[in-house]
Amino acid sequence: MTVTVHLRPGHVQPIWAGHPWVYAQAIARIEGPRPEPGDEVRVIDPQGRLLGRGFWSPRQAIPVRLFARDDETDLESPTWLIERLHAATRRRRAIGLPDADTNGYRLMHAEGDDVPGLVIDRFGTDEHGRGGIAVVQAGTAGLRRRAHLLVAAIEEVLAPAAILDRTPASVAKGEGFELDTKLERGTVTQLTFRERGLAYEIPTELAQKTGYYFDQRALRARVEALSKDRRVLDTYCYVGPIALSAARGAAKSVLAIDDSLRALEVAMQCARLNGLSVRFERGDVRQELPKLAAAGERFDLVILDPPKLAPKRGDRDGAINYQTKLIEQAAAVVEPGGIMVVCSCSTALGAPELARCLAIGARRGGRSATVLERLGQGGDHPVPAAFPEGIYLSTLIAELSAR
């Protein structure tokens, strides 16, 4: 018997409009036997009208994520997943992915591609988006229970040489499932791909999250266009994609900093692979910026792209303080009239909060900032119009005045 979730009055419109999450406070009552993690449930409004069907996640503040808006879709068959993968593939083809210069990209972006909790990044595909490596995160109890359906769909639509599961342990704990190898196929030791004509080889033992930050492709292209004859500083550089873009853009010099020795080793290898000159240095950015300022180092273009600072809403204040201080420190090494790029990959620290950090941090550093451009996640990271929570990446490109 399928369990029915009844919603409270006043909580219907967002879901009716296309929001894929049912929050705990929106639930009036549950009709039927107590659901287990991953069980299918129906969601109805106070008048008894179907809003959708999804899988139960009792440990979460979001106990239901919707996977179907009708009663006909068979969620116990791979057919619906196959259809969603085909739809996601068409969506990427519409924006030119993959192409001769880029065969690494995000194919499935969870709620943005109508499969909440499922992320699939593609590495080294052919021109049709098949082959290569599929790196997967399946972050709901419902998807994990249906791992066999997911594998069947991926193999039929994508025909990858291997599938690598990179679902975070923290997600598994929150959802109440154990990580296993049911999504794994083949052996993967390295992710090899091209992005905008640049070649990358990233060992899987280093690869963060799904392996690479495809969401910043637009920023890398913009940095390349802005770098000609400029001295560039790339902080939190990871394996160096922004730094390499700056070097290819004919920067006068490029300094890239990260605290991971292994990431820097891979970054240097990627620079050699592409015949580009970048100076990579290991260090904590918050300690290195004052050292660079004291040494009289100045740059015409500085990129601040720290890791996620606010995974949860409760981390917001700390993230704002961190980002503001970081901008204040970086202001000291930006030439008058130079450009600072600041990024946040946290929904809780969006564009308005980031702009405030920029204004205050620059002012504390004796400068004023004028925003020239705003960027966000790329087109292979789509977001439903009714799902503002899906907009998580904010980037500001600003000019810093003289003191």
C-alpha positions as CSV (number, residue, x, y, z in Angstrom):
1,M,0.0,0.0,0.0
2,T,1.4,3.4,-1.0
3,V,1.6,5.9,1.8
4,T,-0.2,9.2,1.3
5,V,1.3,12.5,2.6
6,H,-1.3,15.2,3.2
7,L,0.0,18.8,3.1
8,R,-1.1,21.7,5.3
9,P,-3.0,24.6,3.8
10,G,-0.6,27.4,2.8
11,H,2.2,25.0,1.8
12,V,0.8,23.9,-1.6
13,Q,1.7,26.6,-4.1
14,P,5.5,26.2,-4.3
15,I,5.1,22.5,-4.9
16,W,2.3,23.0,-7.4
17,A,4.5,25.5,-9.2
18,G,7.3,23.0,-9.5
19,H,9.3,23.0,-6.3
20,P,10.6,19.4,-5.8
21,W,10.9,19.4,-2.0
22,V,8.3,18.7,0.7
23,Y,9.5,20.2,4.0
24,A,8.6,18.5,7.3
25,Q,6.6,21.6,8.5
26,A,4.4,21.4,5.4
27,I,3.1,17.9,6.3
28,A,-0.3,17.8,8.0
29,R,-0.5,14.0,8.4
30,I,0.6,10.7,6.9
31,E,-2.0,8.2,5.8
32,G,-1.1,4.5,5.7
33,P,1.6,2.3,7.3
34,R,4.6,4.1,8.7
35,P,7.0,4.5,5.7
36,E,10.6,3.2,5.8
37,P,13.5,5.1,4.3
38,G,13.3,5.0,0.5
39,D,9.6,4.0,0.4
40,E,7.5,5.6,-2.3
41,V,4.8,8.1,-1.1
42,R,2.1,10.1,-2.7
43,V,1.8,13.8,-1.9
44,I,-1.7,15.5,-2.0
45,D,-3.0,18.9,-1.2
46,P,-5.8,19.6,1.4
47,Q,-8.4,19.0,-1.3
48,G,-7.0,15.6,-2.1
49,R,-5.4,16.5,-5.5
50,L,-2.2,14.8,-6.4
51,L,0.9,17.0,-6.3
52,G,3.5,14.3,-6.9
53,R,5.2,11.1,-5.8
54,G,8.5,10.7,-4.3
55,F,10.7,8.8,-1.8
56,W,10.6,9.0,2.0
57,S,13.6,10.3,3.9
58,P,12.5,10.4,7.6
59,R,15.8,11.7,9.0
60,Q,15.7,14.9,7.0
61,A,14.1,18.3,7.3
62,I,13.0,17.5,3.7
63,P,11.3,14.1,4.2
64,V,10.0,13.9,0.6
65,R,11.6,14.8,-2.7
66,L,9.3,14.5,-5.7
67,F,10.3,12.3,-8.7
68,A,7.0,12.2,-10.6
69,R,4.0,14.5,-10.9
70,D,1.5,11.8,-12.0
71,D,0.3,8.4,-11.0
72,E,1.4,6.7,-14.2
73,T,5.2,6.8,-13.9
74,D,6.5,3.5,-12.7
75,L,9.3,4.4,-10.2
76,E,10.3,0.7,-9.9
77,S,11.3,0.5,-13.5
78,P,14.4,1.9,-15.1
79,T,12.3,3.5,-17.9
80,W,11.7,6.8,-16.0
81,L,15.5,7.1,-15.3
82,I,16.3,6.4,-18.9
83,E,13.9,9.1,-20.0
84,R,15.4,11.6,-17.6
85,L,18.9,10.8,-18.8
86,H,17.9,11.3,-22.4
87,A,16.2,14.6,-21.5
88,A,19.4,15.7,-19.7
89,T,21.5,14.7,-22.7
90,R,19.3,16.8,-25.0
91,R,19.5,19.7,-22.7
92,R,23.3,19.6,-22.8
93,R,23.3,19.2,-26.5
94,A,21.2,22.3,-26.8
95,I,24.0,24.4,-25.1
96,G,26.7,22.7,-27.1
97,L,28.0,20.0,-24.7
98,P,30.0,18.0,-25.5
99,D,32.0,19.4,-28.4
100,A,35.4,19.1,-29.9
101,D,37.0,21.3,-27.2
102,T,34.9,20.1,-24.1
103,N,34.2,16.5,-23.2
104,G,34.0,17.0,-19.5
105,Y,30.7,18.4,-18.0
106,R,27.8,17.8,-15.7
107,L,25.1,15.7,-17.3
108,M,22.7,15.3,-14.4
109,H,22.2,18.1,-11.9
110,A,19.7,16.6,-9.4
111,E,16.6,18.7,-9.1
112,G,17.6,20.7,-12.2
113,D,17.2,17.6,-14.3
114,D,14.2,16.2,-12.4
115,V,16.0,13.6,-10.4
116,P,16.5,15.0,-6.9
117,G,19.7,13.8,-5.2
118,L,21.3,12.5,-8.4
119,V,24.5,14.1,-9.8
120,I,26.4,12.6,-12.8
121,D,29.5,14.2,-14.1
122,R,31.0,13.0,-17.4
123,F,34.7,12.8,-18.2
124,G,36.1,12.0,-21.6
125,T,33.0,11.3,-23.6
126,D,32.7,11.0,-27.3
127,E,30.9,13.6,-29.4
128,H,27.5,12.0,-28.6
129,G,28.1,12.1,-24.8
130,R,28.7,8.3,-24.6
131,G,31.8,6.4,-23.3
132,G,34.3,7.9,-20.9
133,I,33.7,7.9,-17.1
134,A,30.5,8.6,-15.3
135,V,31.0,9.9,-11.7
136,V,27.9,9.6,-9.7
137,Q,26.5,10.9,-6.4
138,A,23.2,9.3,-5.4
139,G,22.2,11.1,-2.2
140,T,18.8,9.9,-1.2
141,A,17.7,6.7,0.4
142,G,15.2,6.2,-2.4
143,L,17.8,6.3,-5.1
144,R,20.2,4.0,-3.2
145,R,17.5,1.4,-2.8
146,R,17.1,1.5,-6.6
147,A,20.8,1.4,-7.4
148,H,20.2,-1.4,-9.9
149,L,17.7,0.7,-11.8
150,L,20.2,3.6,-11.9
151,V,23.0,1.5,-13.2
152,A,20.8,0.0,-15.9
153,A,19.8,3.4,-17.0
154,I,23.3,4.8,-17.0
155,E,24.7,1.9,-19.0
156,E,21.9,2.0,-21.6
157,V,22.0,5.8,-22.2
158,L,25.6,6.7,-21.5
159,A,27.6,3.4,-22.1
160,P,30.5,4.5,-19.9
161,A,33.7,2.6,-19.7
162,A,33.3,2.8,-15.9
163,I,31.1,4.2,-13.2
164,L,32.6,5.8,-10.0
165,D,30.4,6.4,-7.0
166,R,31.4,9.6,-5.0
167,T,28.4,9.9,-2.7
168,P,29.6,11.7,0.4
169,A,29.6,9.7,3.7
170,S,27.9,12.7,5.4
171,V,25.0,12.4,3.0
172,A,24.7,8.7,3.5
173,K,24.6,9.2,7.3
174,G,22.0,11.9,7.1
175,E,19.8,9.8,4.8
176,G,20.3,6.6,6.9
177,F,21.9,4.3,4.3
178,E,25.3,2.6,4.1
179,L,27.7,3.3,1.3
180,D,28.4,0.2,-0.8
181,T,29.7,-0.6,-4.3
182,K,26.3,-1.3,-6.0
183,L,26.8,1.8,-8.2
184,E,30.4,1.0,-9.1
185,R,31.3,-0.5,-12.5
186,G,34.8,-1.0,-13.8
187,T,38.1,0.4,-12.4
188,V,38.9,4.1,-12.5
189,T,42.3,5.6,-11.5
190,Q,42.3,8.9,-13.4
191,L,39.8,11.3,-14.9
192,T,41.0,12.4,-18.3
193,F,39.1,15.1,-20.2
194,R,39.2,18.4,-22.1
195,E,37.6,21.7,-21.2
196,R,37.6,24.6,-23.6
197,G,40.6,22.9,-25.3
198,L,42.6,22.5,-22.1
199,A,43.6,18.9,-21.2
200,Y,43.3,17.6,-17.7
201,E,44.4,14.4,-16.0
202,I,43.2,14.2,-12.4
203,P,43.8,11.1,-10.3
204,T,40.7,9.8,-8.6
205,E,42.4,9.6,-5.3
206,L,42.7,13.4,-5.3
207,A,39.4,14.3,-7.0
208,Q,37.1,16.4,-4.8
209,K,33.4,15.8,-4.8
210,T,32.7,14.4,-8.3
211,G,36.2,15.2,-9.4
212,Y,36.2,18.7,-10.8
213,Y,34.3,22.0,-10.5
214,F,32.5,22.2,-13.9
215,D,30.2,24.9,-12.5
216,Q,32.9,27.5,-12.9
217,R,33.5,27.0,-16.6
218,A,32.1,30.5,-17.4
219,L,34.4,32.1,-14.9
220,R,37.5,30.4,-16.3
221,A,36.6,31.6,-19.8
222,R,36.1,35.2,-18.4
223,V,39.4,35.1,-16.5
224,E,41.1,34.0,-19.7
225,A,39.6,37.0,-21.6
226,L,40.6,39.4,-18.8
227,S,44.2,38.2,-18.3
228,K,46.1,39.6,-21.2
229,D,49.2,41.5,-20.0
230,R,48.0,41.3,-16.4
231,R,49.7,39.9,-13.3
232,V,47.3,37.3,-12.0
233,L,46.9,35.7,-8.5
234,D,44.6,32.6,-8.3
235,T,43.9,31.6,-4.7
236,Y,42.4,28.2,-3.6
237,C,43.6,27.0,-7.1
238,Y,43.0,23.2,-6.6
239,V,44.4,21.6,-9.8
240,G,44.8,25.0,-11.5
241,P,42.0,25.4,-14.1
242,I,41.6,29.2,-13.5
243,A,45.4,29.7,-13.4
244,L,45.8,27.7,-16.6
245,S,43.1,29.8,-18.2
246,A,44.9,33.0,-17.2
247,A,48.2,31.7,-18.6
248,R,46.6,30.8,-21.9
249,G,45.0,34.3,-21.9
250,A,48.5,35.8,-22.2
251,A,48.8,36.9,-18.6
252,K,52.1,38.7,-17.8
253,S,52.5,36.3,-14.9
254,V,50.4,33.8,-12.9
255,L,50.8,32.8,-9.3
256,A,48.5,30.1,-7.9
257,I,48.2,29.1,-4.3
258,D,46.6,26.1,-2.6
259,D,47.3,24.3,0.7
260,S,47.1,20.8,-0.8
261,L,50.5,19.6,-2.0
262,R,48.9,16.8,-4.0
263,A,46.6,19.2,-5.8
264,L,49.5,21.4,-6.7
265,E,51.5,18.4,-8.0
266,V,48.6,17.6,-10.3
267,A,48.2,21.3,-11.3
268,M,51.8,21.4,-12.3
269,Q,51.4,18.3,-14.4
270,C,48.3,19.8,-16.1
271,A,50.3,23.0,-16.8
272,R,53.1,20.9,-18.4
273,L,50.5,18.9,-20.4
274,N,49.2,22.2,-21.9
275,G,52.5,23.9,-22.3
276,L,51.6,26.7,-20.0
277,S,53.7,28.6,-17.4
278,V,52.3,29.1,-13.9
279,R,54.0,29.5,-10.6
280,F,52.3,27.2,-8.0
281,E,53.0,27.7,-4.3
282,R,51.7,25.8,-1.3
283,G,50.2,27.8,1.6
284,D,47.2,28.8,3.6
285,V,45.7,31.7,1.6
286,R,44.8,33.6,4.7
287,Q,48.4,33.5,5.8
288,E,50.0,34.0,2.3
289,L,48.1,37.2,1.4
290,P,49.6,39.3,4.2
291,K,53.0,37.9,3.3
292,L,52.6,39.0,-0.3
293,A,51.4,42.4,0.8
294,A,54.3,42.9,3.1
295,A,56.7,41.8,0.3
296,G,55.3,44.5,-2.0
297,E,53.7,42.0,-4.4
298,R,50.9,43.5,-6.5
299,F,48.5,42.0,-9.0
300,D,46.2,43.3,-11.6
301,L,43.7,40.4,-11.3
302,V,43.1,38.5,-8.1
303,I,40.7,35.5,-7.9
304,L,39.2,34.5,-4.5
305,D,37.3,31.2,-4.9
306,P,37.3,29.5,-1.5
307,P,35.7,26.2,-0.7
308,K,32.1,26.1,0.5
309,L,32.0,28.2,3.7
310,A,28.3,27.8,4.6
311,P,27.1,24.2,4.1
312,K,24.2,25.0,6.4
313,R,22.2,28.1,7.2
314,G,23.7,28.1,10.7
315,D,27.2,28.6,9.1
316,R,26.1,31.8,7.4
317,D,27.5,34.4,9.9
318,G,30.9,32.6,10.1
319,A,31.1,32.4,6.3
320,I,30.4,36.2,6.0
321,N,33.1,37.0,8.5
322,Y,35.6,34.7,6.7
323,Q,34.8,36.1,3.3
324,T,34.9,39.7,4.4
325,K,38.3,39.2,6.1
326,L,39.6,37.4,3.0
327,I,38.6,40.3,0.8
328,E,40.2,42.8,3.1
329,Q,43.5,40.9,3.0
330,A,43.4,40.5,-0.8
331,A,42.6,44.2,-1.3
332,A,46.2,45.0,-0.1
333,V,47.7,43.2,-3.1
334,V,45.4,44.5,-5.9
335,E,46.8,47.3,-8.0
336,P,44.8,50.5,-8.0
337,G,42.2,50.0,-10.7
338,G,42.8,46.3,-10.7
339,I,40.2,43.6,-10.7
340,M,39.1,41.3,-7.9
341,V,36.9,38.2,-8.5
342,V,35.1,36.9,-5.4
343,C,33.1,33.7,-5.4
344,S,30.7,31.8,-3.1
345,C,29.4,28.3,-3.7
346,S,27.0,28.4,-0.7
347,T,23.3,29.1,-1.1
348,A,23.3,30.7,2.4
349,L,25.9,33.2,1.1
350,G,24.3,34.4,-2.1
351,A,25.0,37.4,-4.4
352,P,23.5,40.0,-2.0
353,E,25.6,38.7,1.0
354,L,28.7,38.4,-1.2
355,A,28.3,42.0,-2.4
356,R,28.1,43.2,1.2
357,C,31.2,41.2,2.0
358,L,33.0,42.8,-0.9
359,A,31.9,46.3,0.0
360,I,32.9,46.0,3.7
361,G,36.1,44.0,3.1
362,A,37.3,46.4,0.4
363,R,36.5,49.4,2.6
364,R,38.4,47.9,5.6
365,G,41.3,47.5,3.2
366,G,41.1,51.2,2.3
367,R,39.6,50.6,-1.1
368,S,36.2,50.8,-2.7
369,A,34.8,48.2,-5.0
370,T,32.6,48.6,-8.1
371,V,30.9,45.5,-9.5
372,L,31.5,45.1,-13.2
373,E,30.0,41.7,-13.9
374,R,28.0,38.9,-12.1
375,L,28.3,35.2,-13.0
376,G,26.8,32.0,-11.7
377,Q,26.7,28.3,-12.3
378,G,26.9,27.2,-15.9
379,G,24.1,25.9,-18.1
380,D,25.0,22.3,-17.3
381,H,23.8,23.1,-13.8
382,P,20.2,24.0,-14.5
383,V,17.7,25.1,-11.8
384,P,13.9,24.9,-11.9
385,A,12.3,28.3,-11.9
386,A,10.3,27.3,-8.8
387,F,13.4,26.2,-6.9
388,P,15.5,29.2,-5.8
389,E,17.5,26.9,-3.4
390,G,19.2,25.5,-6.5
391,I,21.0,28.8,-7.2
392,Y,24.1,28.3,-5.1
393,L,27.0,29.8,-7.1
394,S,27.6,33.5,-7.0
395,T,30.6,35.3,-8.6
396,L,31.3,39.1,-8.6
397,I,33.9,40.7,-10.8
398,A,34.8,44.1,-9.4
399,E,37.2,46.9,-9.9
400,L,39.0,48.1,-6.9
401,S,39.8,51.8,-6.6
402,A,43.0,53.4,-5.3
403,R,43.2,54.0,-1.6
